[in-house]
Amino acid sequence: MEKLSFGEKTGYAIGEIAASIVFISLQYFLPIFYTDVYGLTASSVAILFMVVRIFDGLNDPIVGILADRTNTRWGKFRPYLLWMAIPYGIFGVLMFTTPNFGSTGKLIWAYLTYNGMMIIYTVIMIPFNSLSGVMTSNHIERTSLSSFRFVGAFTGAILIQGLAIKMIGLFGKGNQALGYQYTMMVFGVVCVFMFMITFFSVKERVKPISNEKVNIKDDLKDLLKNRPWLILFAVSLFLQIYVFIRNGSIMYYFQYYLGKTELATSFMLVNSLVIIAVLPFTKKTYNYFRQKKSYTCIVST
């Protein structure tokens, strides 16, 4: 199996930057945007996040099954980067747009745009997550791709954490609604181009197995009978809810408790750098405790 070029690996990592930009924006800035800028109540926002996350979790296996049955001249998974890049950028902006509706209309708008964004995120990221498996069958190259992807993920996180607050202030000039919207316009355009770069940079080399069963209904039934998957689904769901609550509370803490919103940038950056610093020790932890115990320790922490 041929060795992947540095350019192809970099192109793959750039797609992860685009994914991280929107995902980090959702975690850190969307809650406070909804309550403080758009005027939704905290309780309605909490319910919104929970409902959408549950719906999003149920979508994952369906999108995975559909992606696995996609066959085009570009491959199975690459086309989704091309098809969904522009909707991804558009909905990233719409989430942070404030149409002048009544309270009910605002809540409906939030459900439509946030849920729409999460559907698009799932449709583009499930195939993206599968790309490394068809780019090469060499486990060493796949490990290398994972390393490049890790760099891309933290690059996207650091971009948002380091620039978002400053850009909101710069573009808004006292108008937070415009500040958020223009900031996401910039990041939305960047994300579209990044996914396009990934689409044109990578190549699917591993051919799919022919004559597979194509009954999606049976696949879903089998999945629902899979007890380990159901347990992992529940754990993953609650873990995501916890992460969203933790990260979403950071802006509130610095704005209302400390009264220094600008310090949130430094806090978020330090948080990411600490995670990067401890990651080299995860392999040793895994080797010592093995997979099951390591996973339990991580979730408990």
C-alpha positions as CSV (number, residue, x, y, z in Angstrom):
1,M,0.0,0.0,0.0
2,E,1.4,3.4,-1.0
3,K,2.4,5.9,1.6
4,L,0.2,8.9,2.0
5,S,1.8,12.2,1.1
6,F,2.2,15.0,3.6
7,G,-0.1,17.1,1.4
8,E,-2.9,14.6,1.6
9,K,-2.6,14.2,5.3
10,T,-2.6,17.9,5.8
11,G,-5.7,18.2,3.6
12,Y,-7.4,15.6,5.8
13,A,-6.4,17.6,8.9
14,I,-7.8,20.8,7.4
15,G,-11.2,19.2,7.3
16,E,-11.0,18.6,11.1
17,I,-10.2,22.3,11.6
18,A,-13.5,23.1,9.9
19,A,-15.3,20.6,12.0
20,S,-13.8,21.9,15.2
21,I,-14.5,25.6,14.5
22,V,-18.3,25.1,14.5
23,F,-18.4,22.4,17.2
24,I,-16.4,24.6,19.6
25,S,-18.6,27.6,18.8
26,L,-21.6,25.5,19.7
27,Q,-20.1,24.5,23.0
28,Y,-18.7,27.8,24.3
29,F,-20.7,30.6,22.7
30,L,-24.2,29.4,21.6
31,P,-25.7,29.1,25.1
32,I,-24.8,32.7,26.1
33,F,-25.8,33.9,22.6
34,Y,-29.2,32.4,23.0
35,T,-29.9,33.8,26.5
36,D,-28.1,37.2,26.5
37,V,-28.3,38.2,22.8
38,Y,-31.3,36.5,21.4
39,G,-33.4,36.7,24.6
40,L,-34.4,33.0,25.1
41,T,-34.9,31.8,28.7
42,A,-32.2,29.6,30.2
43,S,-34.7,26.8,30.8
44,S,-35.9,26.8,27.2
45,V,-32.2,26.7,26.0
46,A,-31.4,23.8,28.3
47,I,-34.4,21.8,26.9
48,L,-33.4,22.8,23.4
49,F,-29.9,21.5,23.8
50,M,-31.1,18.2,25.4
51,V,-33.8,17.5,22.7
52,V,-31.5,18.3,19.8
53,R,-28.6,16.2,21.2
54,I,-30.9,13.2,21.7
55,F,-32.2,13.5,18.2
56,D,-28.7,14.0,16.9
57,G,-27.6,10.8,18.6
58,L,-30.4,8.8,17.0
59,N,-29.4,10.2,13.6
60,D,-25.8,8.9,13.7
61,P,-26.4,5.2,12.9
62,I,-28.8,6.1,10.1
63,V,-26.4,8.5,8.4
64,G,-23.6,5.9,8.8
65,I,-25.7,3.2,7.1
66,L,-26.6,5.6,4.2
67,A,-23.0,6.8,3.8
68,D,-21.8,3.2,3.7
69,R,-24.2,2.5,0.8
70,T,-23.2,5.6,-1.2
71,N,-21.3,4.9,-4.4
72,T,-20.2,7.7,-6.7
73,R,-17.3,8.5,-9.0
74,W,-15.7,10.4,-6.1
75,G,-16.1,7.4,-3.8
76,K,-18.3,6.6,-0.8
77,F,-17.5,9.3,1.8
78,R,-15.7,12.1,-0.1
79,P,-18.9,13.3,-1.8
80,Y,-20.5,14.4,1.5
81,L,-17.7,17.0,2.0
82,L,-18.6,18.5,-1.4
83,W,-22.4,18.3,-1.0
84,M,-22.6,19.5,2.6
85,A,-19.8,22.1,2.8
86,I,-21.9,25.1,1.8
87,P,-25.0,24.1,3.9
88,Y,-22.5,23.7,6.8
89,G,-21.3,27.3,6.4
90,I,-24.8,28.7,5.9
91,F,-26.3,27.0,9.0
92,G,-23.3,28.0,11.1
93,V,-24.3,31.6,10.4
94,L,-28.0,31.1,10.7
95,M,-27.6,29.8,14.3
96,F,-26.1,33.1,15.3
97,T,-28.6,35.2,13.4
98,T,-31.3,37.1,15.3
99,P,-34.5,37.6,13.2
100,N,-37.0,39.9,14.9
101,F,-39.6,37.3,15.9
102,G,-41.8,37.0,19.0
103,S,-40.7,34.7,21.9
104,T,-42.3,31.7,20.3
105,G,-41.0,32.5,16.9
106,K,-37.5,32.9,18.3
107,L,-37.6,29.5,20.0
108,I,-38.9,27.9,16.8
109,W,-36.0,29.6,14.9
110,A,-33.5,28.3,17.4
111,Y,-34.8,24.7,17.1
112,L,-34.8,24.9,13.3
113,T,-31.3,26.3,12.9
114,Y,-29.6,24.4,15.7
115,N,-31.2,21.1,14.8
116,G,-30.5,21.8,11.1
117,M,-26.8,22.5,11.9
118,M,-26.5,19.3,13.9
119,I,-28.1,17.2,11.1
120,I,-25.7,18.8,8.6
121,Y,-22.8,18.2,11.0
122,T,-23.7,14.6,11.3
123,V,-24.1,14.1,7.6
124,I,-20.7,15.6,6.9
125,M,-18.8,14.2,9.9
126,I,-19.9,10.6,9.9
127,P,-18.4,10.1,6.3
128,F,-15.4,12.3,7.3
129,N,-14.7,10.0,10.3
130,S,-14.8,7.0,7.9
131,L,-12.3,8.5,5.4
132,S,-9.2,7.3,7.1
133,G,-10.4,3.7,6.7
134,V,-10.7,4.0,2.9
135,M,-7.7,6.3,2.3
136,T,-5.3,3.5,3.2
137,S,-5.4,0.0,4.6
138,N,-2.0,0.5,6.2
139,H,-2.4,0.7,10.0
140,I,0.7,2.9,10.3
141,E,-0.6,5.4,7.9
142,R,-4.0,5.4,9.6
143,T,-2.2,6.1,12.9
144,S,-0.4,9.0,11.2
145,L,-3.7,10.3,9.9
146,S,-5.1,10.3,13.4
147,S,-2.1,12.4,14.6
148,F,-2.7,14.9,11.8
149,R,-6.4,15.0,12.7
150,F,-5.6,15.6,16.3
151,V,-3.5,18.6,15.3
152,G,-6.4,19.9,13.1
153,A,-8.9,19.5,16.0
154,F,-6.9,21.6,18.4
155,T,-6.0,24.1,15.7
156,G,-9.7,24.8,15.2
157,A,-10.3,24.9,18.9
158,I,-7.5,27.4,19.5
159,L,-8.7,29.6,16.6
160,I,-12.2,29.9,18.0
161,Q,-11.0,30.3,21.6
162,G,-8.3,32.8,20.8
163,L,-10.2,34.9,18.2
164,A,-13.9,34.7,18.7
165,I,-14.4,37.2,21.6
166,K,-12.1,39.7,19.9
167,M,-13.8,39.4,16.6
168,I,-17.3,39.7,18.1
169,G,-16.2,43.0,19.7
170,L,-14.5,44.2,16.6
171,F,-17.3,43.5,14.2
172,G,-20.2,44.4,16.5
173,K,-18.9,47.7,17.9
174,G,-21.4,47.5,20.7
175,N,-23.9,45.4,18.8
176,Q,-23.4,41.9,20.0
177,A,-26.0,40.4,17.6
178,L,-24.1,41.8,14.6
179,G,-20.8,40.8,16.2
180,Y,-21.7,37.2,16.5
181,Q,-23.3,37.1,13.0
182,Y,-20.3,38.7,11.2
183,T,-17.9,36.5,13.1
184,M,-19.6,33.4,12.1
185,M,-19.9,34.6,8.5
186,V,-16.1,34.8,8.5
187,F,-15.7,31.4,10.1
188,G,-18.4,29.9,7.9
189,V,-16.7,30.9,4.7
190,V,-13.4,29.6,6.0
191,C,-15.1,26.2,6.9
192,V,-16.5,25.9,3.4
193,F,-13.1,26.4,1.8
194,M,-11.5,24.0,4.2
195,F,-13.9,21.2,3.5
196,M,-13.4,21.8,-0.2
197,I,-9.6,21.6,0.3
198,T,-10.1,18.2,2.1
199,F,-12.4,17.0,-0.7
200,F,-9.8,17.7,-3.4
201,S,-6.8,16.6,-1.3
202,V,-7.8,13.1,-0.3
203,K,-8.4,10.0,-2.3
204,E,-10.3,6.8,-1.5
205,R,-8.2,3.8,-2.3
206,V,-9.7,0.9,-0.3
207,K,-12.5,-0.6,-2.4
208,P,-15.8,-1.5,-0.7
209,I,-16.8,-5.2,-0.3
210,S,-19.3,-6.1,-3.0
211,N,-22.6,-8.0,-2.5
212,E,-23.2,-6.6,1.0
213,K,-26.8,-6.7,2.3
214,V,-28.6,-3.5,1.6
215,N,-31.6,-3.7,3.9
216,I,-31.4,-0.7,6.1
217,K,-34.4,-1.7,8.2
218,D,-32.6,-5.0,9.2
219,D,-29.4,-3.1,10.0
220,L,-31.3,-0.8,12.4
221,K,-33.1,-3.8,14.0
222,D,-29.7,-5.5,14.5
223,L,-28.3,-2.3,16.0
224,L,-31.2,-1.9,18.5
225,K,-30.5,-5.5,19.7
226,N,-26.9,-4.7,20.3
227,R,-26.7,-4.2,24.1
228,P,-23.1,-2.9,24.2
229,W,-23.9,-0.3,21.5
230,L,-27.0,0.8,23.4
231,I,-24.9,1.2,26.6
232,L,-22.2,3.2,24.8
233,F,-24.9,5.3,23.1
234,A,-26.3,6.2,26.5
235,V,-22.9,6.9,28.0
236,S,-21.9,9.0,25.0
237,L,-25.2,11.0,25.2
238,F,-24.8,11.9,28.8
239,L,-21.1,12.6,28.4
240,Q,-21.9,15.1,25.6
241,I,-24.6,16.7,27.7
242,Y,-22.1,17.1,30.5
243,V,-19.4,18.6,28.2
244,F,-21.9,21.1,26.7
245,I,-23.0,22.2,30.2
246,R,-19.4,22.5,31.4
247,N,-18.1,24.4,28.4
248,G,-21.3,26.4,28.0
249,S,-21.0,27.7,31.5
250,I,-17.5,29.2,31.0
251,M,-18.7,32.4,29.4
252,Y,-21.4,32.9,32.0
253,Y,-18.8,32.4,34.8
254,F,-16.4,35.0,33.5
255,Q,-19.1,37.5,32.5
256,Y,-21.3,37.4,35.6
257,Y,-19.1,36.1,38.4
258,L,-15.8,37.6,37.6
259,G,-17.0,40.5,35.5
260,K,-14.2,40.0,33.1
261,T,-15.3,38.4,29.9
262,E,-12.0,39.0,28.2
263,L,-10.3,36.6,30.6
264,A,-12.3,33.7,29.1
265,T,-10.0,33.7,26.1
266,S,-7.0,33.0,28.2
267,F,-8.8,30.4,30.3
268,M,-10.0,28.5,27.2
269,L,-6.6,28.6,25.6
270,V,-4.8,27.3,28.7
271,N,-7.4,24.6,29.0
272,S,-6.6,23.4,25.5
273,L,-2.9,23.6,26.1
274,V,-3.2,21.5,29.2
275,I,-5.1,18.8,27.3
276,I,-2.4,18.8,24.7
277,A,0.2,18.5,27.4
278,V,-1.3,15.4,29.1
279,L,-2.2,13.5,25.9
280,P,1.2,11.9,25.6
281,F,0.5,10.1,28.9
282,T,-2.8,8.5,27.7
283,K,-1.0,5.7,26.0
284,K,0.8,4.8,29.2
285,T,-2.5,5.0,31.1
286,Y,-4.1,2.6,28.5
287,N,-1.2,0.2,28.7
288,Y,-1.4,0.1,32.5
289,F,-5.2,-0.1,33.0
290,R,-6.2,-1.6,29.7
291,Q,-9.2,-0.4,27.6
292,K,-12.2,-1.0,29.9
293,K,-10.6,0.5,33.0
294,S,-9.0,3.4,31.1
295,Y,-12.4,4.3,29.6
296,T,-14.0,4.2,33.1
297,C,-11.3,6.5,34.5
298,I,-11.7,9.0,31.7
299,V,-15.4,9.1,32.0
300,S,-15.2,9.4,35.8
301,T,-12.7,12.3,35.5
